[in-house]
Amino acid sequence: MTNTSKERSLKSSVLKFSAFIITATVAVFLVFVAINYSENKNTIGAELAYVDGSVEYKESDGGWFNAESGTSLKEGYSVRTLDDSKAIINIDDGSAIRLDANSEIKLTSMNPDDLIIDNEAGNVYSRVTKADRDFTVQIDDYKFQSLGTAYITINTDDEKGVKVYEDNVKVLYEKGGEEKEVTAREGEQYYIKSDKDTEKITAVANDDEFTKWNKERDDKWKEDSQKEKEEDENTEEETGTVSASGIVTDTGMTINWSVEGVLDISKGFKIAYSSDTTAPVYPGDKYVYVSNSSIRTTNVNLEDGETYNFRVCRYTGGACDHYSQVITLTAPEKQAPQVGVISATGERGQKGIHGRWTVEGDVNPVKGFKIAYSSSDQTPTYPGNSAVYISNPEQRSHFIEVQDGKRYYIRVCRYIGGDCDYYSSTVMITAPTKPAPPAPAPSPTKSITLSAVNVNTAGSYVTWNLNFTSTNGFKVVWSKNAWPTYPTRSGDKYQYYSNSSQRSHYPSAFSGAGTYYVRVCEYLGGGKCGIYSNQVAIILH
């Protein structure tokens, strides 16, 4: 190879290596940005303000619970109404969601700049407060987006679509690989599935019960808003002030504040903060919401070493006023993780599985442990999989009662409040199978045993025993002809005893002296016999 060829080859290798380094650096930077954004992501809350009938809610990975008025809701929560039920959800930005009977929604995103509600089933009415953000209700792959309006989305087996009562709604979807957008205006409806023409704007029909109920609610809301406005105009001008201070802690910053003078703080406070903006505001910058008007302190958990500007403001519903002065604090650097190990073992018991663990090093499980387990996920986590909470930090074993014969993967982790760290390695245990219940004992075969007494004398008679209760009594049949029956044949005679305790009978020689054959049967009623006894022969005179 010539020197020139060697130089070209070396140059190519250097360029490739440089490109690799740049690509890797960009990837690491993007991951860092994504993690940093996730850690500092803000969401607003919501509350069930009205419950009529049977209403239920669940967290993102939990089961359904009965809901009551005042139940707090967060991002990822779902709410559903059952038969003849309704519910109203108030969102912190001033918007409201109302559910008809047999309806379900999920609070998919509570980002104050991009609220997303999934209409999983039924009829959902959205009254949206106008603000500089997106408010979207989703049905399947369709998005019904508004910046300030009132509309009902429908998601049933027969119909899917939207009815617009105020302002406009954008309908966004993809068709044929292209992004589509349709605007449904006030007084129009747009169906994506219906026995009517779909994908077509038609006039709204306001004759259903849910629409009328919402109109009544809206009229009351407008009336109350007008009264509140008039009261505000007649109320003495508010002259209160908000003052703030703060300190740096090991895990972030603690913000304290006070309120002086005349100020209505019934809707709580927003703590707006930014590392870029000199005077942070809400909405606009990151924030922490404190809905309890009596609280005067909160923690902002930031451990990135950045310097932040903070202001505390009075929240008025969708916006802020009466800001405190700016306070500037530098967040602490995130501490190196503690060094410790959780080790787990386990075995199968007769009625379930036993988990056992040990703790070594600097773990300090002050809030206890979670035992995460799954029959499918080989690295179960909390939250994410089924889990058992162990609040006692000194406990080192737990029994999980399960008898389904499945293979379970188990990990023990330190619980830190809403999350876990310090996981043990995975332990695999096969649960026992629930033993089959014992087969019921076979019912004894019913029988009647007949005996003859004084067989060859003038005082002959019969007695019987049985292994069951003949509720309707007995029929005693006898005849000079063998195997007499009831109903009787020609030449047979019978005697009925209604008493189920009867156990003897003295037959008469109704057809002259001689040998008679006797049987007893279980009387069933209605002129019928059940089982018969054996036959005995006696001499009658």
Solvent accessible surface area in square Angstrom, and as a share of the most:
residue,aa,sasa,rsa
1,M,167,0.74
2,T,88,0.51
3,N,114,0.58
4,T,71,0.42
5,S,40,0.26
6,K,111,0.47
7,E,115,0.51
8,R,159,0.58
9,S,62,0.40
10,L,123,0.61
11,K,134,0.57
12,S,49,0.32
13,S,63,0.41
14,V,83,0.48
15,L,111,0.55
16,K,145,0.61
17,F,131,0.55
18,S,46,0.29
19,A,55,0.43
20,F,131,0.54
21,I,78,0.40
22,I,112,0.57
23,T,91,0.53
24,A,40,0.31
25,T,83,0.48
26,V,76,0.44
27,A,49,0.38
28,V,104,0.60
29,F,122,0.51
30,L,108,0.54
31,V,85,0.49
32,F,124,0.51
33,V,64,0.37
34,A,61,0.47
35,I,92,0.47
36,N,48,0.25
37,Y,124,0.47
38,S,75,0.48
39,E,117,0.52
40,N,13,0.06
41,K,85,0.36
42,N,30,0.15
43,T,58,0.34
44,I,5,0.03
45,G,20,0.19
46,A,8,0.06
47,E,80,0.36
48,L,0,0.00
49,A,38,0.30
50,Y,62,0.23
51,V,40,0.23
52,D,66,0.34
53,G,54,0.51
54,S,58,0.38
55,V,5,0.03
56,E,28,0.12
57,Y,46,0.18
58,K,52,0.22
59,E,83,0.37
60,S,77,0.50
61,D,84,0.44
62,G,38,0.36
63,G,43,0.41
64,W,69,0.24
65,F,117,0.49
66,N,130,0.67
67,A,9,0.07
68,E,128,0.57
69,S,74,0.48
70,G,42,0.40
71,T,28,0.16
72,S,76,0.49
73,L,2,0.01
74,K,129,0.55
75,E,57,0.25
76,G,11,0.10
77,Y,31,0.12
78,S,5,0.03
79,V,0,0.00
80,R,70,0.25
81,T,3,0.02
82,L,66,0.33
83,D,102,0.53
84,D,134,0.69
85,S,1,0.01
86,K,30,0.13
87,A,0,0.00
88,I,14,0.07
89,I,0,0.00
90,N,66,0.34
91,I,6,0.03
92,D,34,0.18
93,D,11,0.06
94,G,47,0.45
95,S,1,0.01
96,A,14,0.11
97,I,0,0.00
98,R,11,0.04
99,L,0,0.00
100,D,19,0.10
101,A,29,0.22
102,N,88,0.45
103,S,2,0.01
104,E,41,0.18
105,I,0,0.00
106,K,67,0.28
107,L,0,0.00
108,T,52,0.30
109,S,19,0.12
110,M,0,0.00
111,N,29,0.15
112,P,25,0.16
113,D,89,0.46
114,D,56,0.29
115,L,0,0.00
116,I,35,0.18
117,I,1,0.00
118,D,27,0.14
119,N,3,0.02
120,E,85,0.38
121,A,38,0.29
122,G,7,0.06
123,N,39,0.20
124,V,0,0.00
125,Y,6,0.02
126,S,1,0.01
127,R,24,0.09
128,V,8,0.05
129,T,47,0.27
130,K,145,0.61
131,A,36,0.28
132,D,142,0.74
133,R,17,0.06
134,D,55,0.28
135,F,0,0.00
136,T,5,0.03
137,V,0,0.00
138,Q,30,0.13
139,I,1,0.00
140,D,102,0.53
141,D,122,0.63
142,Y,40,0.15
143,K,84,0.36
144,F,0,0.00
145,Q,37,0.17
146,S,5,0.03
147,L,102,0.51
148,G,7,0.07
149,T,3,0.02
150,A,0,0.00
151,Y,0,0.00
152,I,5,0.03
153,T,1,0.00
154,I,12,0.06
155,N,15,0.08
156,T,50,0.29
157,D,127,0.66
158,D,109,0.56
159,E,43,0.19
160,K,39,0.16
161,G,0,0.00
162,V,0,0.00
163,K,29,0.12
164,V,0,0.00
165,Y,41,0.16
166,E,50,0.22
167,D,53,0.27
168,N,78,0.40
169,V,0,0.00
170,K,92,0.39
171,V,0,0.00
172,L,42,0.21
173,Y,18,0.07
174,E,111,0.50
175,K,105,0.44
176,G,82,0.79
177,G,66,0.64
178,E,108,0.48
179,E,141,0.63
180,K,75,0.32
181,E,105,0.47
182,V,39,0.23
183,T,41,0.24
184,A,0,0.00
185,R,137,0.50
186,E,102,0.46
187,G,36,0.35
188,E,46,0.20
189,Q,12,0.05
190,Y,4,0.01
191,Y,8,0.03
192,I,26,0.13
193,K,88,0.37
194,S,20,0.13
195,D,135,0.70
196,K,98,0.42
197,D,91,0.47
198,T,58,0.34
199,E,67,0.30
200,K,105,0.44
201,I,55,0.28
202,T,48,0.28
203,A,81,0.63
204,V,23,0.13
205,A,53,0.41
206,N,92,0.47
207,D,105,0.54
208,D,51,0.26
209,E,107,0.48
210,F,6,0.03
211,T,11,0.06
212,K,111,0.47
213,W,33,0.11
214,N,2,0.01
215,K,129,0.54
216,E,115,0.52
217,R,78,0.28
218,D,11,0.06
219,D,67,0.35
220,K,114,0.48
221,W,125,0.44
222,K,95,0.40
223,E,86,0.38
224,D,59,0.31
225,S,46,0.30
226,Q,92,0.41
227,K,104,0.44
228,E,96,0.43
229,K,116,0.49
230,E,79,0.36
231,E,108,0.49
232,D,92,0.48
233,E,122,0.55
234,N,131,0.67
235,T,79,0.46
236,E,133,0.59
237,E,139,0.62
238,E,54,0.24
239,T,94,0.55
240,G,3,0.03
241,T,76,0.44
242,V,8,0.05
243,S,49,0.32
244,A,9,0.07
245,S,59,0.38
246,G,21,0.20
247,I,102,0.52
248,V,70,0.41
249,T,49,0.28
250,D,112,0.58
251,T,78,0.46
252,G,1,0.01
253,M,2,0.01
254,T,21,0.12
255,I,0,0.00
256,N,51,0.26
257,W,12,0.04
258,S,49,0.32
259,V,36,0.20
260,E,113,0.51
261,G,65,0.63
262,V,77,0.44
263,L,24,0.12
264,D,87,0.45
265,I,30,0.15
266,S,80,0.52
267,K,99,0.42
268,G,0,0.00
269,F,0,0.00
270,K,0,0.00
271,I,0,0.00
272,A,0,0.00
273,Y,8,0.03
274,S,13,0.08
275,S,52,0.34
276,D,133,0.69
277,T,52,0.30
278,T,104,0.61
279,A,42,0.33
280,P,0,0.00
281,V,59,0.34
282,Y,13,0.05
283,P,70,0.44
284,G,67,0.64
285,D,35,0.18
286,K,79,0.33
287,Y,6,0.02
288,V,37,0.21
289,Y,53,0.20
290,V,13,0.07
291,S,71,0.46
292,N,75,0.39
293,S,36,0.23
294,S,85,0.55
295,I,66,0.34
296,R,79,0.29
297,T,68,0.40
298,T,23,0.14
299,N,95,0.49
300,V,6,0.04
301,N,110,0.56
302,L,9,0.04
303,E,56,0.25
304,D,44,0.23
305,G,25,0.24
306,E,89,0.40
307,T,64,0.37
308,Y,12,0.05
309,N,28,0.14
310,F,0,0.00
311,R,39,0.14
312,V,0,0.00
313,C,0,0.00
314,R,19,0.07
315,Y,7,0.03
316,T,50,0.29
317,G,30,0.29
318,G,16,0.16
319,A,43,0.33
320,C,20,0.12
321,D,48,0.25
322,H,60,0.27
323,Y,61,0.23
324,S,6,0.04
325,Q,93,0.41
326,V,56,0.32
327,I,23,0.12
328,T,78,0.46
329,L,27,0.13
330,T,68,0.39
331,A,4,0.03
332,P,23,0.15
333,E,118,0.53
334,K,139,0.59
335,Q,121,0.54
336,A,90,0.70
337,P,118,0.74
338,Q,76,0.34
339,V,124,0.72
340,G,15,0.14
341,V,84,0.48
342,I,7,0.03
343,S,49,0.32
344,A,15,0.11
345,T,88,0.51
346,G,24,0.23
347,E,73,0.33
348,R,138,0.50
349,G,19,0.18
350,Q,167,0.74
351,K,124,0.52
352,G,0,0.00
353,I,1,0.00
354,H,56,0.25
355,G,5,0.05
356,R,98,0.36
357,W,5,0.02
358,T,76,0.44
359,V,36,0.21
360,E,109,0.49
361,G,68,0.65
362,D,78,0.41
363,V,0,0.00
364,N,89,0.46
365,P,16,0.10
366,V,104,0.60
367,K,101,0.43
368,G,0,0.00
369,F,0,0.00
370,K,21,0.09
371,I,1,0.01
372,A,0,0.00
373,Y,46,0.17
374,S,13,0.08
375,S,52,0.34
376,S,96,0.62
377,D,54,0.28
378,Q,116,0.51
379,T,79,0.46
380,P,0,0.00
381,T,49,0.29
382,Y,49,0.19
383,P,68,0.43
384,G,52,0.50
385,N,39,0.20
386,S,64,0.41
387,A,36,0.28
388,V,35,0.20
389,Y,100,0.38
390,I,7,0.04
391,S,72,0.47
392,N,74,0.38
393,P,44,0.27
394,E,131,0.59
395,Q,57,0.25
396,R,84,0.31
397,S,46,0.30
398,H,54,0.24
399,F,74,0.31
400,I,16,0.08
401,E,123,0.55
402,V,28,0.16
403,Q,43,0.19
404,D,63,0.32
405,G,30,0.29
406,K,108,0.46
407,R,131,0.48
408,Y,22,0.08
409,Y,32,0.12
410,I,4,0.02
411,R,36,0.13
412,V,1,0.00
413,C,0,0.00
414,R,31,0.11
415,Y,39,0.15
416,I,73,0.37
417,G,41,0.39
418,G,50,0.48
419,D,69,0.36
420,C,13,0.08
421,D,42,0.22
422,Y,45,0.17
423,Y,64,0.24
424,S,3,0.02
425,S,83,0.53
426,T,51,0.30
427,V,23,0.13
428,M,96,0.43
429,I,10,0.05
430,T,54,0.31
431,A,1,0.00
432,P,12,0.08
433,T,101,0.59
434,K,139,0.59
435,P,100,0.63
436,A,88,0.69
437,P,116,0.73
438,P,125,0.78
439,A,91,0.70
440,P,123,0.77
441,A,91,0.71
442,P,119,0.75
443,S,100,0.64
444,P,105,0.66
445,T,119,0.69
446,K,91,0.39
447,S,53,0.34
448,I,9,0.04
449,T,79,0.46
450,L,5,0.02
451,S,55,0.35
452,A,30,0.24
453,V,45,0.26
454,N,79,0.41
455,V,58,0.33
456,N,114,0.58
457,T,68,0.39
458,A,82,0.63
459,G,38,0.36
460,S,4,0.03
461,Y,47,0.18
462,V,0,0.00
463,T,43,0.25
464,W,3,0.01
465,N,106,0.54
466,L,32,0.16
467,N,79,0.41
468,F,37,0.15
469,T,102,0.60
470,S,1,0.01
471,T,113,0.66
472,N,65,0.33
473,G,0,0.00
474,F,0,0.00
475,K,10,0.04
476,V,0,0.00
477,V,0,0.00
478,W,5,0.02
479,S,0,0.00
480,K,80,0.34
481,N,77,0.39
482,A,42,0.32
483,W,137,0.48
484,P,0,0.00
485,T,43,0.25
486,Y,35,0.13
487,P,95,0.60
488,T,55,0.32
489,R,100,0.36
490,S,110,0.71
491,G,42,0.40
492,D,17,0.09
493,K,80,0.34
494,Y,95,0.36
495,Q,74,0.33
496,Y,80,0.30
497,Y,48,0.18
498,S,78,0.50
499,N,88,0.45
500,S,37,0.24
501,S,78,0.51
502,Q,46,0.21
503,R,90,0.33
504,S,38,0.24
505,H,12,0.05
506,Y,143,0.54
507,P,11,0.07
508,S,56,0.36
509,A,28,0.22
510,F,78,0.32
511,S,61,0.39
512,G,39,0.38
513,A,66,0.51
514,G,25,0.24
515,T,56,0.32
516,Y,0,0.00
517,Y,63,0.24
518,V,0,0.00
519,R,28,0.10
520,V,0,0.00
521,C,0,0.00
522,E,15,0.07
523,Y,30,0.11
524,L,92,0.46
525,G,25,0.24
526,G,79,0.76
527,G,28,0.27
528,K,134,0.57
529,C,25,0.15
530,G,24,0.23
531,I,53,0.27
532,Y,65,0.25
533,S,7,0.05
534,N,69,0.35
535,Q,42,0.19
536,V,22,0.13
537,A,43,0.34
538,I,0,0.00
539,I,46,0.23
540,L,6,0.03
541,H,134,0.60
